[in-house]
Amino acid sequence: MVMPRLKHILYGVGLFLGLLFLYWVRGILPPFALGAVTAYLANPLVVRLEKRQVPRPAAILLVYLGFAVVVSLFLYAFIPSLMAELNQVLARLPRQTGKLEDITRGAVGDLKRLPLPVNIHEALNDMIQRSEQLVQQFARKLVDFIVGVFSRLFWIWLAPILAYYILLDWDGIGQWCTQAVPASYRPAFLMLIQEIDGVLIGFVLGRLMVSAIVGILMTFGFVALKIQFATLLGLIAGVFDLIPYLGPILGAIPAMIFAFLVSPWRALWVVVLFIVVNQLEAVILSPHIIGGRVGLHPVVTIFALLAGGHLFGVAGVLLAVPIAATLRVTITFIGRVLRVSESTG
């Protein structure tokens, strides 16, 4: 009786020390995390090729080759115009921000001429000043985010190399993780992993596909509305669409700002475009591609997004829903196991 208890204590201490070590070296973890996510997403394709008698190393390289072809076509088609638009945005941003401030000051002047009580004037002035600050902060953070992505190219290059070695020894890593779990808990652990995998793989791949379609539709819409920087704004809309509920709204803000600088009517058409694409995503794309895999209440999803952003920034926002879905599956599974044990006991 003492030895099993001692073994459990040692497992707990080892887990705690391992998590503590990961916390200490958290600065070098992003490329490893990105490599693990890449391997996780690529593994189903590798397994399908293996079932067709393709050796695993060759299957991994074929998946990489297919991905490289898709990325190369994307780079060839969009990157030149995207970089040109990004340079124009960075060059014009101070002037456009000043123009937006002039519009705001004009609106303030018009409001001041209205016969309103002093308290209302003060409240409006405070609200407009806060709005200006929010617009400026959003513009700075957006530029910082885009520049940050390009500054982390080393991570992007290192991740596929790490993913290759993870995929190459995928079964061995899985067996090692299984062996680390006490024998009496292994069947339940494997069932839990299968349920989590069923939720995550469909959600992540589906979310990526839906966001890509939304980005393409928004780009075509911006081109049709003759809005400057259509490719860049469409890319921003697609990236932000990865964030459920809040993301589409945030992704539409830059396009509305640029359209408003041309004319209020153009901004109104951007709002109409956003509503149409958002409804298309909610009614057709998400139900058919993602379905109800996550099973999270909207309030829980929004809380997870805000908590993830507060704790870990952009990465926390992107990972909030998958982590929350994993916790939901885990808690549901534990509750089911406890009910079964109570009924049999």
C-alpha positions, 0 to 999 in steps of 0.5 A, a space after each residue: 500500500 505504501 509503494 503505490 502511494 509513494 509512486 503517485 507522490 513521485 508522479 505528482 512531484 515530477 509533474 510539478 517540477 516539469 511544469 516549473 521548468 517549462 515556466 522558467 524556459 517559457 521564452 524558447 517554447 513558442 517554436 516548439 509549441 508551433 511545431 507540435 501544433 503543426 505536427 498535430 494538424 499534419 498527422 491525419 494526412 500522414 496517417 492516410 498516406 501510410 494506409 496507402 503503403 507510403 513509408 512514414 518519412 516519405 508521407 511526411 515529406 509529401 505532406 510538406 511538399 503539398 503544403 509548400 506548393 499551396 504556400 508558394 502559390 499564395 506567396 506568388 499571388 498575394 505577397 507582392 501586393 500585400 507588402 506594397 500595401 503594408 508599406 503604403 499603410 505604414 507610410 500613410 498611417 500618421 497622415 490618416 490618423 491626423 485626418 481622422 482626428 480632424 474629422 473628430 474635431 470637426 464633429 466636436 465643434 458641431 456638437 459644441 454649437 448645439 444648445 445642450 447642457 454643460 454636463 452632456 457637452 463634457 460627457 461627449 468631449 470625454 467620449 470622443 477623446 477616449 475614442 481617439 485614444 482607442 483608435 490610435 492604440 488599435 492602429 499602433 497595436 495592429 502595426 506592432 502585431 504585423 511587424 511582430 509576425 515578420 520578426 519571428 520568421 525564425 520560429 516559422 522556419 524552425 517549427 516545420 523542422 521540429 514538426 518533422 521529428 515529432 511526426 517521425 516518432 509520433 507513435 513512440 511519443 504517444 507510447 511514452 506519454 501512455 507509459 507515463 500514466 499509471 497502468 490502472 488509469 491508462 484505458 480511461 486516459 486513452 479514451 479521454 485523449 480520443 475524445 479530445 482529439 475528436 473535438 480539437 482536430 475538427 474544430 481547428 481545421 474547420 476554423 482555419 478553413 472558415 477563416 480562409 474563406 471569410 478572408 477571401 470573401 472580404 477581400 473580394 468585397 473590398 475590391 468591389 467597393 474600391 477600398 484601398 489596401 483590399 488584400 491587407 484588409 482582407 488578410 486582417 479580417 481572415 486572421 481575426 476571424 479565427 477568434 470566435 464572436 469578437 474576432 470578426 468585429 475587430 477584423 472589420 474595424 480597420 476596413 471601416 476606418 479606411 472607408 470612412 476616411 473616403 466617405 461615410 457611405 463607403 464605411 456603411 457599405 463595409 458594414 453591410 459587407 461585414 454583416 452579409 459575410 458574417 451571416 454567411 459564416 454563421 448560417 452556412 460555413 460554420 455549421 457545415 464545416 465545424 458543426 457543434 464540435 466545441 459545445 461551449 456556451 457563448 458566454 463561456 467562449 467570450 470569457 475564455 477569450 478575454 481571460 486568454 488575452 488578459 493572461 497570454 496576449 494574442 497567443 492566449 486569444 487564439 488558444 483560448 477556445 481549444 483549451 476551453 473545449 479540452 477542459 470541457 471534454 475533460 470535465 465531462 469525461 471525469 464526471 461520466 467516469 465518477 457516475 459509472 463508478 458510483 453506480 457500479 460501487 
